[in-house]
Every structure is written in C-alpha cells, then in structure tokens.
Amino acid sequence: MSACRIQFPLQNAFALTVHKTQAITLPKASLHLDDQMFAGQAYVAISRCRSWDDVEILSLTLDAFKVDEKVKKEYIRLEQIS
C-alpha cells in the first residue's frame, strides 16, 4: 500500500469592521466601500494603513463618502473666524 500526500501553503486571513480598526495600524487592507458606511467611516477605513500602496479598494460607491452636515457647518464657521 502506498500513500500520496499533497501540500499547499495556507495564509491566515481575517476580516475586521471599520469600528474595530479605529485605534490600530494595519500592514495591508482590502476594502469594500459602499453605501452601508456611516459618516466618517470611509476615511477611517482608508487611513488605517501607512501608505496608499498597502490599501486595496475592492469596490467603491461614492455614497460611501458621507459627511455629517453639522461637521460641514462647523468647518465653515471655523474658516470664517480664522
């Protein structure tokens, strides 16, 4: 009786929510940016890596980039008083 064994390398992978990555830096990130994002989440997701070379955007919907209207008004107010 003879046996045959085939080996192939595996690489561990895991997924994180944007919320869970707020305080960490990632070596690489693959992102799905869609309309399910809350205001500010797209920025947080993109900014987790130190370089653009380490960010891979798998899907992109412009609706992912949402800005809270209160934040926009505050930026305008701060620009006017400076």
N, C-alpha and C positions, 0 to 999 in steps of 0.2 A: 504494500500500500504506500502510495506517495502523496504528499500534500503540496499544495501550491499556496504561496502567500503573496499577496499584492499589497504594497504600502503606498500611501499617498499622504502628502503633508496637509495638515489642517491648520487653519488660523482662527483663533477665537475672535469673535465679533460680538458686539453688544449695541443696544440702542438706548439712548437717553432722551428724556424730554428736555425742551429748552429750559423749563423751570429748574430742573435738576443740575443743569450745567452753568448756572449763573455765577458761581464762585470758583470755577476751575478753568484751567487752560488745557485744551486738547491738542495732542500731537497732529491729528488729522480729523476732518469731519466731512461727512456726506450729508447734504441737507435736502429736504423736501420743503420748499417754501410755498405754501398755498394759502387759500383764503380762510383757513381754520386758525390762523395766527391771531393773537391779541395784539393790541398796540404795543410797540416796542420789542416784541419777541423776535422779529426778523433780525433786528440789529444785534440783539443778544446772541442769537444763533450764529450769525456771521462772525462776530467778534471773539468767539471762543478760541480761535487759532491765532498764532502769532504772525502768520504770513498768508497771503492770498493763495500761494502755491499749495497750502495744506487744506484749502476749502474746496469741496466739490459740490456744486449745486446740481442735484439730480432732476429737480422740477422747480419751476418758478412761475408764480402767478403774481402779477403786480398788486393784486389785492392783499398780498401778504404784508406789504409795507403800509401799515396803518399808523397814523399819528393821532394821538388824543387832541381834540380841539382845544382843551384847556392848556395843554402844553404849547401849542402853536400860539395861542393868545399871550401866554407868559413870555415866550421868546420875543414876540413883537413888542410887548411892554418893556422888556429889558433893553432891547435895542433903542427904543425911543428915549429912555432915561440915561443912556450911556453917552 
